[in-house]
Amino acid sequence: MAGQDRYYTRGSQVSRVLSIEDLQFDGDYLVVEALVDDAVVVRPQTYLDPEEWGPALCRGSFELHDEDLIPATDAELRDLLSERIDDWAPLDTSDWGD
């Protein structure tokens, strides 16, 4: 299924990695900063409408194993990150405009 978007589920929300901003190795872990779809609530629920989710810059990590292969393309790497990281934490970017 190469080339197709793959998703991970957090509760009832389904998200995917849209772009990769930074990758760092920390021991056996790969720490990732990425733009993740459906990561934050952008419009709260009202009486008539459900909450609306949108993208956010997030950080996540996962443990690399000796048998793990790093994908050759950006799209395959985004797929791998979407599959392996399910605890994305939105980053505070409120002071970026200062």
Biopython code that builds the backbone (N, CA, C, O; Angstrom):
import numpy as np
from Bio.PDB.StructureBuilder import StructureBuilder

atoms = [
    (1, "MET", "N", (0.815, -1.195, 0.000)),
    (1, "MET", "CA", (0.000, 0.000, 0.000)),
    (1, "MET", "C", (0.856, 1.255, 0.000)),
    (1, "MET", "O", (0.479, 2.263, 0.599)),
    (2, "ALA", "N", (1.974, 1.207, -0.647)),
    (2, "ALA", "CA", (2.858, 2.367, -0.706)),
    (2, "ALA", "C", (2.145, 3.534, -1.361)),
    (2, "ALA", "O", (1.398, 3.371, -2.326)),
    (3, "GLY", "N", (2.391, 4.715, -0.815)),
    (3, "GLY", "CA", (1.789, 5.914, -1.381)),
    (3, "GLY", "C", (0.451, 6.280, -0.774)),
    (3, "GLY", "O", (-0.015, 7.405, -0.950)),
    (4, "GLN", "N", (-0.181, 5.352, -0.060)),
    (4, "GLN", "CA", (-1.456, 5.669, 0.572)),
    (4, "GLN", "C", (-1.191, 6.238, 1.950)),
    (4, "GLN", "O", (-0.217, 5.877, 2.610)),
    (5, "ASP", "N", (-2.075, 7.138, 2.378)),
    (5, "ASP", "CA", (-1.952, 7.686, 3.727)),
    (5, "ASP", "C", (-2.329, 6.621, 4.740)),
    (5, "ASP", "O", (-3.332, 5.922, 4.590)),
    (6, "ARG", "N", (-1.510, 6.512, 5.768)),
    (6, "ARG", "CA", (-1.827, 5.604, 6.864)),
    (6, "ARG", "C", (-2.098, 6.459, 8.082)),
    (6, "ARG", "O", (-1.522, 7.538, 8.225)),
    (7, "TYR", "N", (-2.962, 5.993, 8.956)),
    (7, "TYR", "CA", (-3.423, 6.793, 10.069)),
    (7, "TYR", "C", (-3.164, 6.082, 11.378)),
    (7, "TYR", "O", (-3.052, 4.857, 11.419)),
    (8, "TYR", "N", (-3.070, 6.845, 12.438)),
    (8, "TYR", "CA", (-3.080, 6.261, 13.768)),
    (8, "TYR", "C", (-4.289, 6.817, 14.496)),
    (8, "TYR", "O", (-4.818, 7.868, 14.131)),
    (9, "THR", "N", (-4.718, 6.117, 15.513)),
    (9, "THR", "CA", (-5.913, 6.515, 16.239)),
    (9, "THR", "C", (-5.547, 6.907, 17.650)),
    (9, "THR", "O", (-4.817, 6.184, 18.329)),
    (10, "ARG", "N", (-6.045, 8.043, 18.099)),
    (10, "ARG", "CA", (-5.914, 8.467, 19.489)),
    (10, "ARG", "C", (-7.336, 8.640, 19.988)),
    (10, "ARG", "O", (-8.006, 9.615, 19.648)),
    (11, "GLY", "N", (-7.794, 7.698, 20.792)),
    (11, "GLY", "CA", (-9.202, 7.725, 21.192)),
    (11, "GLY", "C", (-10.056, 7.568, 19.949)),
    (11, "GLY", "O", (-9.902, 6.606, 19.197)),
    (12, "SER", "N", (-10.958, 8.517, 19.734)),
    (12, "SER", "CA", (-11.791, 8.461, 18.546)),
    (12, "SER", "C", (-11.245, 9.340, 17.431)),
    (12, "SER", "O", (-11.805, 9.378, 16.336)),
    (13, "GLN", "N", (-10.136, 10.057, 17.710)),
    (13, "GLN", "CA", (-9.536, 10.926, 16.697)),
    (13, "GLN", "C", (-8.550, 10.141, 15.840)),
    (13, "GLN", "O", (-7.784, 9.323, 16.350)),
    (14, "VAL", "N", (-8.575, 10.395, 14.553)),
    (14, "VAL", "CA", (-7.632, 9.786, 13.630)),
    (14, "VAL", "C", (-6.743, 10.895, 13.091)),
    (14, "VAL", "O", (-7.248, 11.901, 12.591)),
    (15, "SER", "N", (-5.415, 10.727, 13.184)),
    (15, "SER", "CA", (-4.478, 11.754, 12.745)),
    (15, "SER", "C", (-3.387, 11.143, 11.891)),
    (15, "SER", "O", (-3.193, 9.928, 11.867)),
    (16, "ARG", "N", (-2.668, 12.030, 11.178)),
    (16, "ARG", "CA", (-1.547, 11.575, 10.370)),
    (16, "ARG", "C", (-0.484, 12.669, 10.347)),
    (16, "ARG", "O", (-0.781, 13.841, 10.578)),
    (17, "VAL", "N", (0.743, 12.279, 10.069)),
    (17, "VAL", "CA", (1.853, 13.216, 9.966)),
    (17, "VAL", "C", (1.771, 13.895, 8.602)),
    (17, "VAL", "O", (1.797, 13.234, 7.564)),
    (18, "LEU", "N", (1.671, 15.224, 8.620)),
    (18, "LEU", "CA", (1.594, 15.993, 7.374)),
    (18, "LEU", "C", (2.975, 16.386, 6.875)),
    (18, "LEU", "O", (3.247, 16.324, 5.676)),
    (19, "SER", "N", (3.853, 16.793, 7.797)),
    (19, "SER", "CA", (5.232, 17.140, 7.434)),
    (19, "SER", "C", (6.136, 16.919, 8.635)),
    (19, "SER", "O", (5.696, 16.990, 9.782)),
    (20, "ILE", "N", (7.389, 16.652, 8.359)),
    (20, "ILE", "CA", (8.384, 16.415, 9.394)),
    (20, "ILE", "C", (9.241, 17.659, 9.517)),
    (20, "ILE", "O", (9.828, 18.117, 8.536)),
    (21, "GLU", "N", (9.314, 18.206, 10.723)),
    (21, "GLU", "CA", (10.083, 19.422, 10.962)),
    (21, "GLU", "C", (11.479, 19.128, 11.499)),
    (21, "GLU", "O", (12.435, 19.809, 11.128)),
    (22, "ASP", "N", (11.614, 18.104, 12.384)),
    (22, "ASP", "CA", (12.903, 17.815, 12.995)),
    (22, "ASP", "C", (12.941, 16.365, 13.459)),
    (22, "ASP", "O", (11.941, 15.824, 13.932)),
    (23, "LEU", "N", (14.102, 15.747, 13.318)),
    (23, "LEU", "CA", (14.349, 14.389, 13.814)),
    (23, "LEU", "C", (15.629, 14.422, 14.627)),
    (23, "LEU", "O", (16.632, 14.979, 14.180)),
    (24, "GLN", "N", (15.609, 13.827, 15.824)),
    (24, "GLN", "CA", (16.807, 13.752, 16.658)),
    (24, "GLN", "C", (16.860, 12.382, 17.314)),
    (24, "GLN", "O", (15.838, 11.831, 17.723)),
    (25, "PHE", "N", (18.058, 11.848, 17.407)),
    (25, "PHE", "CA", (18.251, 10.592, 18.117)),
    (25, "PHE", "C", (18.593, 10.901, 19.559)),
    (25, "PHE", "O", (19.443, 11.746, 19.841)),
    (26, "ASP", "N", (17.924, 10.206, 20.472)),
    (26, "ASP", "CA", (18.178, 10.340, 21.905)),
    (26, "ASP", "C", (18.323, 8.928, 22.457)),
    (26, "ASP", "O", (17.343, 8.311, 22.873)),
    (27, "GLY", "N", (19.551, 8.424, 22.456)),
    (27, "GLY", "CA", (19.780, 7.039, 22.858)),
    (27, "GLY", "C", (19.119, 6.102, 21.867)),
    (27, "GLY", "O", (19.402, 6.151, 20.670)),
    (28, "ASP", "N", (18.234, 5.244, 22.370)),
    (28, "ASP", "CA", (17.523, 4.295, 21.514)),
    (28, "ASP", "C", (16.226, 4.868, 20.951)),
    (28, "ASP", "O", (15.469, 4.150, 20.297)),
    (29, "TYR", "N", (15.962, 6.138, 21.193)),
    (29, "TYR", "CA", (14.703, 6.749, 20.771)),
    (29, "TYR", "C", (14.920, 7.733, 19.630)),
    (29, "TYR", "O", (15.949, 8.404, 19.551)),
    (30, "LEU", "N", (13.929, 7.802, 18.748)),
    (30, "LEU", "CA", (13.885, 8.825, 17.715)),
    (30, "LEU", "C", (12.843, 9.841, 18.166)),
    (30, "LEU", "O", (11.669, 9.505, 18.323)),
    (31, "VAL", "N", (13.275, 11.086, 18.374)),
    (31, "VAL", "CA", (12.395, 12.164, 18.813)),
    (31, "VAL", "C", (12.048, 12.987, 17.577)),
    (31, "VAL", "O", (12.928, 13.405, 16.825)),
    (32, "VAL", "N", (10.756, 13.209, 17.382)),
    (32, "VAL", "CA", (10.264, 13.813, 16.156)),
    (32, "VAL", "C", (9.436, 15.047, 16.472)),
    (32, "VAL", "O", (8.606, 15.032, 17.381)),
    (33, "GLU", "N", (9.666, 16.123, 15.715)),
    (33, "GLU", "CA", (8.753, 17.259, 15.703)),
    (33, "GLU", "C", (8.126, 17.277, 14.319)),
    (33, "GLU", "O", (8.827, 17.271, 13.307)),
    (34, "ALA", "N", (6.800, 17.299, 14.284)),
    (34, "ALA", "CA", (6.091, 17.195, 13.012)),
    (34, "ALA", "C", (4.765, 17.941, 13.081)),
    (34, "ALA", "O", (4.207, 18.162, 14.155)),
    (35, "LEU", "N", (4.284, 18.318, 11.917)),
    (35, "LEU", "CA", (2.946, 18.873, 11.800)),
    (35, "LEU", "C", (1.999, 17.692, 11.699)),
    (35, "LEU", "O", (2.073, 16.902, 10.758)),
    (36, "VAL", "N", (1.101, 17.575, 12.682)),
    (36, "VAL", "CA", (0.213, 16.417, 12.792)),
    (36, "VAL", "C", (-1.225, 16.873, 12.598)),
    (36, "VAL", "O", (-1.681, 17.812, 13.251)),
    (37, "ASP", "N", (-1.937, 16.204, 11.696)),
    (37, "ASP", "CA", (-3.338, 16.520, 11.420)),
    (37, "ASP", "C", (-4.213, 16.088, 12.595)),
    (37, "ASP", "O", (-3.923, 15.096, 13.263)),
    (38, "ASP", "N", (-5.271, 16.830, 12.836)),
    (38, "ASP", "CA", (-6.257, 16.499, 13.880)),
    (38, "ASP", "C", (-5.619, 16.321, 15.253)),
    (38, "ASP", "O", (-5.953, 15.387, 15.982)),
    (39, "ALA", "N", (-4.696, 17.225, 15.606)),
    (39, "ALA", "CA", (-3.979, 17.113, 16.881)),
    (39, "ALA", "C", (-4.565, 17.990, 17.978)),
    (39, "ALA", "O", (-4.407, 17.683, 19.159)),
    (40, "VAL", "N", (-5.241, 19.079, 17.607)),
    (40, "VAL", "CA", (-5.786, 20.001, 18.609)),
    (40, "VAL", "C", (-7.204, 20.416, 18.216)),
    (40, "VAL", "O", (-7.575, 20.405, 17.042)),
    (41, "VAL", "N", (-7.973, 20.776, 19.221)),
    (41, "VAL", "CA", (-9.323, 21.282, 18.974)),
    (41, "VAL", "C", (-9.202, 22.734, 18.529)),
    (41, "VAL", "O", (-8.639, 23.563, 19.245)),
    (42, "VAL", "N", (-9.731, 23.042, 17.342)),
    (42, "VAL", "CA", (-9.677, 24.415, 16.835)),
    (42, "VAL", "C", (-11.022, 25.125, 16.987)),
    (42, "VAL", "O", (-11.091, 26.353, 16.932)),
    (43, "ARG", "N", (-12.070, 24.360, 17.174)),
    (43, "ARG", "CA", (-13.383, 24.935, 17.446)),
    (43, "ARG", "C", (-14.106, 24.007, 18.422)),
    (43, "ARG", "O", (-14.353, 22.844, 18.104)),
    (44, "PRO", "N", (-14.446, 24.518, 19.610)),
    (44, "PRO", "CA", (-15.093, 23.648, 20.607)),
    (44, "PRO", "C", (-16.497, 23.232, 20.173)),
    (44, "PRO", "O", (-17.118, 23.847, 19.306)),
    (45, "GLN", "N", (-16.959, 22.185, 20.800)),
    (45, "GLN", "CA", (-18.299, 21.675, 20.539)),
    (45, "GLN", "C", (-19.343, 22.698, 20.972)),
    (45, "GLN", "O", (-19.197, 23.367, 21.995)),
    (46, "THR", "N", (-20.388, 22.802, 20.177)),
    (46, "THR", "CA", (-21.534, 23.632, 20.547)),
    (46, "THR", "C", (-22.738, 22.720, 20.692)),
    (46, "THR", "O", (-22.652, 21.507, 20.503)),
    (47, "TYR", "N", (-23.848, 23.326, 21.028)),
    (47, "TYR", "CA", (-25.073, 22.546, 21.167)),
    (47, "TYR", "C", (-25.447, 21.876, 19.842)),
    (47, "TYR", "O", (-25.998, 20.775, 19.832)),
    (48, "LEU", "N", (-25.146, 22.544, 18.726)),
    (48, "LEU", "CA", (-25.540, 22.035, 17.406)),
    (48, "LEU", "C", (-24.420, 21.335, 16.650)),
    (48, "LEU", "O", (-24.693, 20.489, 15.799)),
    (49, "ASP", "N", (-23.168, 21.666, 16.939)),
    (49, "ASP", "CA", (-22.067, 21.146, 16.136)),
    (49, "ASP", "C", (-21.028, 20.440, 16.999)),
    (49, "ASP", "O", (-20.799, 20.831, 18.144)),
    (50, "PRO", "N", (-20.396, 19.396, 16.450)),
    (50, "PRO", "CA", (-19.319, 18.717, 17.186)),
    (50, "PRO", "C", (-18.056, 19.568, 17.186)),
    (50, "PRO", "O", (-17.940, 20.517, 16.410)),
    (51, "GLU", "N", (-17.119, 19.232, 18.049)),
    (51, "GLU", "CA", (-15.841, 19.942, 18.053)),
    (51, "GLU", "C", (-15.123, 19.704, 16.728)),
    (51, "GLU", "O", (-15.324, 18.689, 16.061)),
    (52, "GLU", "N", (-14.278, 20.672, 16.368)),
    (52, "GLU", "CA", (-13.515, 20.585, 15.126)),
    (52, "GLU", "C", (-12.037, 20.497, 15.470)),
    (52, "GLU", "O", (-11.538, 21.266, 16.292)),
    (53, "TRP", "N", (-11.338, 19.559, 14.841)),
    (53, "TRP", "CA", (-9.926, 19.337, 15.094)),
    (53, "TRP", "C", (-9.098, 19.859, 13.937)),
    (53, "TRP", "O", (-9.555, 19.849, 12.794)),
    (54, "GLY", "N", (-7.865, 20.321, 14.221)),
    (54, "GLY", "CA", (-6.981, 20.829, 13.186)),
    (54, "GLY", "C", (-5.536, 20.442, 13.446)),
    (54, "GLY", "O", (-5.222, 19.845, 14.476)),
    (55, "PRO", "N", (-4.654, 20.785, 12.508)),
    (55, "PRO", "CA", (-3.245, 20.414, 12.636)),
    (55, "PRO", "C", (-2.509, 21.263, 13.671)),
    (55, "PRO", "O", (-2.922, 22.376, 13.998)),
    (56, "ALA", "N", (-1.411, 20.707, 14.174)),
    (56, "ALA", "CA", (-0.559, 21.427, 15.120)),
    (56, "ALA", "C", (0.849, 20.858, 15.047)),
    (56, "ALA", "O", (1.052, 19.703, 14.673)),
    (57, "LEU", "N", (1.814, 21.691, 15.410)),
    (57, "LEU", "CA", (3.190, 21.226, 15.542)),
    (57, "LEU", "C", (3.273, 20.426, 16.838)),
    (57, "LEU", "O", (2.923, 20.927, 17.907)),
    (58, "CYS", "N", (3.739, 19.177, 16.739)),
    (58, "CYS", "CA", (3.755, 18.270, 17.889)),
    (58, "CYS", "C", (5.106, 17.586, 18.011)),
    (58, "CYS", "O", (5.902, 17.552, 17.072)),
    (59, "ARG", "N", (5.338, 17.039, 19.208)),
    (59, "ARG", "CA", (6.540, 16.233, 19.460)),
    (59, "ARG", "C", (6.096, 14.849, 19.899)),
    (59, "ARG", "O", (5.147, 14.692, 20.667)),
    (60, "GLY", "N", (6.797, 13.861, 19.398)),
    (60, "GLY", "CA", (6.556, 12.482, 19.782)),
    (60, "GLY", "C", (7.838, 11.694, 19.647)),
    (60, "GLY", "O", (8.801, 12.175, 19.049)),
    (61, "SER", "N", (7.866, 10.491, 20.191)),
    (61, "SER", "CA", (9.066, 9.660, 20.083)),
    (61, "SER", "C", (8.671, 8.195, 20.103)),
    (61, "SER", "O", (7.581, 7.822, 20.538)),
    (62, "PHE", "N", (9.591, 7.380, 19.618)),
    (62, "PHE", "CA", (9.414, 5.939, 19.719)),
    (62, "PHE", "C", (10.781, 5.285, 19.773)),
    (62, "PHE", "O", (11.780, 5.854, 19.333)),
    (63, "GLU", "N", (10.807, 4.076, 20.323)),
    (63, "GLU", "CA", (12.060, 3.351, 20.490)),
    (63, "GLU", "C", (12.432, 2.663, 19.188)),
    (63, "GLU", "O", (11.628, 1.951, 18.588)),
    (64, "LEU", "N", (13.671, 2.892, 18.766)),
    (64, "LEU", "CA", (14.200, 2.219, 17.575)),
    (64, "LEU", "C", (14.822, 0.893, 17.982)),
    (64, "LEU", "O", (15.496, 0.797, 19.007)),
    (65, "HIS", "N", (14.592, -0.111, 17.180)),
    (65, "HIS", "CA", (15.169, -1.432, 17.416)),
    (65, "HIS", "C", (16.179, -1.726, 16.319)),
    (65, "HIS", "O", (16.136, -1.116, 15.251)),
    (66, "ASP", "N", (17.075, -2.646, 16.574)),
    (66, "ASP", "CA", (18.112, -2.991, 15.594)),
    (66, "ASP", "C", (17.520, -3.427, 14.261)),
    (66, "ASP", "O", (18.106, -3.178, 13.207)),
    (67, "GLU", "N", (16.368, -4.072, 14.303)),
    (67, "GLU", "CA", (15.768, -4.584, 13.061)),
    (67, "GLU", "C", (14.938, -3.532, 12.311)),
    (67, "GLU", "O", (14.481, -3.792, 11.198)),
    (68, "ASP", "N", (14.738, -2.353, 12.906)),
    (68, "ASP", "CA", (13.976, -1.289, 12.241)),
    (68, "ASP", "C", (14.751, -0.744, 11.044)),
    (68, "ASP", "O", (15.951, -0.482, 11.124)),
    (69, "LEU", "N", (14.047, -0.584, 9.953)),
    (69, "LEU", "CA", (14.613, 0.010, 8.751)),
    (69, "LEU", "C", (14.077, 1.428, 8.617)),
    (69, "LEU", "O", (12.873, 1.653, 8.745)),
    (70, "ILE", "N", (14.962, 2.382, 8.361)),
    (70, "ILE", "CA", (14.544, 3.759, 8.141)),
    (70, "ILE", "C", (14.117, 3.865, 6.680)),
    (70, "ILE", "O", (14.902, 3.542, 5.787)),
    (71, "PRO", "N", (12.898, 4.307, 6.422)),
    (71, "PRO", "CA", (12.397, 4.385, 5.046)),
    (71, "PRO", "C", (13.244, 5.310, 4.168)),
    (71, "PRO", "O", (13.894, 6.235, 4.653)),
    (72, "ALA", "N", (13.216, 5.033, 2.873)),
    (72, "ALA", "CA", (14.030, 5.771, 1.908)),
    (72, "ALA", "C", (13.379, 7.073, 1.457)),
    (72, "ALA", "O", (14.077, 7.990, 1.025)),
    (73, "THR", "N", (12.054, 7.172, 1.550)),
    (73, "THR", "CA", (11.384, 8.379, 1.064)),
    (73, "THR", "C", (10.696, 9.113, 2.214)),
    (73, "THR", "O", (10.403, 8.530, 3.258)),
    (74, "ASP", "N", (10.448, 10.389, 2.000)),
    (74, "ASP", "CA", (9.768, 11.211, 2.995)),
    (74, "ASP", "C", (8.361, 10.684, 3.269)),
    (74, "ASP", "O", (7.923, 10.645, 4.419)),
    (75, "ALA", "N", (7.659, 10.283, 2.220)),
    (75, "ALA", "CA", (6.291, 9.766, 2.391)),
    (75, "ALA", "C", (6.285, 8.493, 3.229)),
    (75, "ALA", "O", (5.422, 8.322, 4.090)),
    (76, "GLU", "N", (7.233, 7.603, 2.986)),
    (76, "GLU", "CA", (7.311, 6.369, 3.771)),
    (76, "GLU", "C", (7.677, 6.663, 5.222)),
    (76, "GLU", "O", (7.182, 6.000, 6.133)),
    (77, "LEU", "N", (8.545, 7.660, 5.442)),
    (77, "LEU", "CA", (8.905, 8.039, 6.805)),
    (77, "LEU", "C", (7.707, 8.635, 7.536)),
    (77, "LEU", "O", (7.495, 8.330, 8.710)),
    (78, "ARG", "N", (6.915, 9.480, 6.867)),
    (78, "ARG", "CA", (5.690, 10.015, 7.489)),
    (78, "ARG", "C", (4.744, 8.876, 7.863)),
    (78, "ARG", "O", (4.133, 8.905, 8.932)),
    (79, "ASP", "N", (4.618, 7.866, 6.986)),
    (79, "ASP", "CA", (3.774, 6.706, 7.282)),
    (79, "ASP", "C", (4.275, 5.962, 8.516)),
    (79, "ASP", "O", (3.486, 5.592, 9.385)),
    (80, "LEU", "N", (5.592, 5.743, 8.592)),
    (80, "LEU", "CA", (6.176, 5.042, 9.733)),
    (80, "LEU", "C", (5.904, 5.800, 11.024)),
    (80, "LEU", "O", (5.510, 5.199, 12.024)),
    (81, "LEU", "N", (6.111, 7.115, 11.014)),
    (81, "LEU", "CA", (5.883, 7.925, 12.214)),
    (81, "LEU", "C", (4.411, 7.895, 12.619)),
    (81, "LEU", "O", (4.096, 7.831, 13.807)),
    (82, "SER", "N", (3.508, 7.941, 11.636)),
    (82, "SER", "CA", (2.074, 7.882, 11.931)),
    (82, "SER", "C", (1.699, 6.560, 12.580)),
    (82, "SER", "O", (0.824, 6.516, 13.444)),
    (83, "GLU", "N", (2.356, 5.485, 12.166)),
    (83, "GLU", "CA", (2.068, 4.157, 12.721)),
    (83, "GLU", "C", (2.682, 3.959, 14.110)),
    (83, "GLU", "O", (2.060, 3.348, 14.979)),
    (84, "ARG", "N", (3.889, 4.470, 14.321)),
    (84, "ARG", "CA", (4.639, 4.145, 15.537)),
    (84, "ARG", "C", (4.423, 5.111, 16.697)),
    (84, "ARG", "O", (4.611, 4.731, 17.853)),
    (85, "ILE", "N", (4.031, 6.357, 16.409)),
    (85, "ILE", "CA", (3.867, 7.335, 17.487)),
    (85, "ILE", "C", (2.385, 7.599, 17.687)),
    (85, "ILE", "O", (1.699, 8.074, 16.781)),
    (86, "ASP", "N", (1.899, 7.289, 18.876)),
    (86, "ASP", "CA", (0.475, 7.517, 19.152)),
    (86, "ASP", "C", (0.254, 8.463, 20.334)),
    (86, "ASP", "O", (-0.868, 8.605, 20.821)),
    (87, "ASP", "N", (1.323, 9.102, 20.788)),
    (87, "ASP", "CA", (1.200, 10.022, 21.925)),
    (87, "ASP", "C", (1.802, 11.386, 21.586)),
    (87, "ASP", "O", (2.642, 11.900, 22.324)),
    (88, "TRP", "N", (1.370, 11.963, 20.472)),
    (88, "TRP", "CA", (1.860, 13.280, 20.050)),
    (88, "TRP", "C", (1.474, 14.328, 21.089)),
    (88, "TRP", "O", (0.345, 14.337, 21.579)),
    (89, "ALA", "N", (2.406, 15.205, 21.421)),
    (89, "ALA", "CA", (2.153, 16.294, 22.357)),
    (89, "ALA", "C", (2.289, 17.617, 21.597)),
    (89, "ALA", "O", (3.366, 17.924, 21.085)),
    (90, "PRO", "N", (1.209, 18.402, 21.517)),
    (90, "PRO", "CA", (1.310, 19.700, 20.828)),
    (90, "PRO", "C", (2.337, 20.602, 21.506)),
    (90, "PRO", "O", (2.412, 20.662, 22.733)),
    (91, "LEU", "N", (3.130, 21.302, 20.690)),
    (91, "LEU", "CA", (4.133, 22.237, 21.203)),
    (91, "LEU", "C", (3.535, 23.622, 21.333)),
    (91, "LEU", "O", (2.685, 24.019, 20.535)),
    (92, "ASP", "N", (3.979, 24.356, 22.339)),
    (92, "ASP", "CA", (3.526, 25.738, 22.528)),
    (92, "ASP", "C", (4.283, 26.636, 21.550)),
    (92, "ASP", "O", (5.495, 26.818, 21.667)),
    (93, "THR", "N", (3.562, 27.184, 20.597)),
    (93, "THR", "CA", (4.168, 28.084, 19.603)),
    (93, "THR", "C", (3.668, 29.514, 19.772)),
    (93, "THR", "O", (3.816, 30.337, 18.868)),
    (94, "SER", "N", (3.076, 29.813, 20.926)),
    (94, "SER", "CA", (2.448, 31.122, 21.138)),
    (94, "SER", "C", (3.452, 32.273, 21.135)),
    (94, "SER", "O", (3.074, 33.412, 20.863)),
    (95, "ASP", "N", (4.723, 31.998, 21.432)),
    (95, "ASP", "CA", (5.700, 33.079, 21.471)),
    (95, "ASP", "C", (6.545, 33.182, 20.202)),
    (95, "ASP", "O", (7.522, 33.931, 20.184)),
    (96, "TRP", "N", (6.201, 32.459, 19.151)),
    (96, "TRP", "CA", (6.974, 32.482, 17.924)),
    (96, "TRP", "C", (6.903, 33.811, 17.188)),
    (96, "TRP", "O", (7.830, 34.152, 16.454)),
    (97, "GLY", "N", (5.835, 34.563, 17.363)),
    (97, "GLY", "CA", (5.681, 35.836, 16.681)),
    (97, "GLY", "C", (6.416, 36.979, 17.357)),
    (97, "GLY", "O", (6.504, 38.071, 16.796)),
    (98, "ASP", "N", (6.946, 36.750, 18.555)),
    (98, "ASP", "CA", (7.620, 37.807, 19.325)),
    (98, "ASP", "C", (9.006, 38.083, 18.807)),
    (98, "ASP", "O", (9.705, 38.943, 19.343)),
]
sb = StructureBuilder()
sb.init_structure("model")
sb.init_model(0)
sb.init_chain("A")
sb.init_seg("    ")
for serial, (resi, resn, name, xyz) in enumerate(atoms, 1):
    if name == "N":
        sb.init_residue(resn, " ", resi, " ")
    sb.init_atom(name, np.array(xyz, "f"), 0.0, 1.0, " ", f" {name:<3s}", serial, name[0])
structure = sb.get_structure()
